[in-house]
Amino acid sequence: MSENEVSRRSILRSAAAAAGASVLSAPAAAQGFTKSPQTSAGYQGQPNGGQRCGNCRQFQPPAACKVVAGKISANGWCRIYAAKG
């Protein structure tokens, strides 16, 4: 193989390194993040048992979410719910 030829293995290694770097730079990637539509997240305006947006890690008071677009009620719920630790 000559210097100008690229092996499949070197391409895969480069891709893996790039993927790892993008994970490590999550804050930078988050700047270009597009929020999910409420319908895709299964958002509803009422809680699901004890699960509600107000006690979810993604909720941003008074009425927003880090990952779901639009106005979000603290008493709402969606499939992306993640309890605060």
C-alpha positions in Angstrom: 0.0 0.0 0.0 1.4 3.4 -0.9 1.5 6.5 1.3 -1.5 8.0 -0.5 -3.8 5.0 0.0 -6.0 4.9 3.1 -6.8 1.6 4.7 -10.2 0.7 6.0 -8.7 0.1 9.4 -7.2 3.7 9.6 -10.6 5.1 8.5 -12.4 3.2 11.3 -9.8 4.3 13.9 -10.2 7.9 12.9 -14.0 7.6 13.1 -13.9 6.0 16.5 -11.5 8.7 17.8 -13.8 11.4 16.4 -16.8 9.9 18.0 -15.0 9.6 21.4 -14.0 13.3 21.1 -17.5 14.4 20.4 -18.8 12.6 23.5 -16.1 14.2 25.6 -17.0 17.7 24.4 -20.7 17.4 25.2 -21.1 21.0 26.3 -19.9 22.2 22.9 -22.2 19.8 21.2 -25.1 20.8 23.4 -25.0 24.3 21.9 -26.2 23.0 18.6 -28.7 20.6 20.1 -32.3 20.7 18.7 -35.0 20.0 21.2 -37.6 17.3 20.6 -41.1 18.3 19.7 -43.6 17.6 22.4 -45.4 15.0 20.3 -42.2 13.0 19.8 -41.5 13.0 23.5 -45.0 12.0 24.3 -45.5 15.1 26.4 -48.8 15.5 28.3 -50.0 18.2 30.6 -50.6 16.0 33.6 -48.3 13.8 35.7 -47.8 10.1 35.3 -48.2 8.9 38.8 -45.5 10.5 40.9 -43.5 11.4 37.9 -43.9 15.0 36.8 -41.8 17.6 35.0 -41.3 19.6 38.2 -39.2 16.7 39.7 -37.3 15.9 36.4 -33.6 16.6 35.8 -34.4 18.2 32.5 -37.0 20.7 33.8 -36.1 24.4 33.7 -38.4 26.5 35.9 -40.7 28.2 35.4 -41.9 26.5 32.2 -39.1 25.0 30.0 -37.2 21.8 29.4 -33.6 21.1 28.3 -34.7 18.5 25.8 -38.4 19.1 24.9 -39.4 22.2 22.9 -42.2 24.6 23.9 -43.9 25.7 27.1 -43.7 22.9 29.7 -45.9 22.6 32.8 -44.3 21.6 36.1 -47.2 19.2 36.4 -46.7 17.7 33.0 -44.8 14.5 32.0 -43.1 12.9 29.0 -41.3 9.7 28.1 -37.9 11.4 28.5 -38.6 11.9 32.3 -35.5 11.4 34.5 -35.9 11.7 38.2 -33.7 14.2 40.0 -30.9 12.4 41.9 
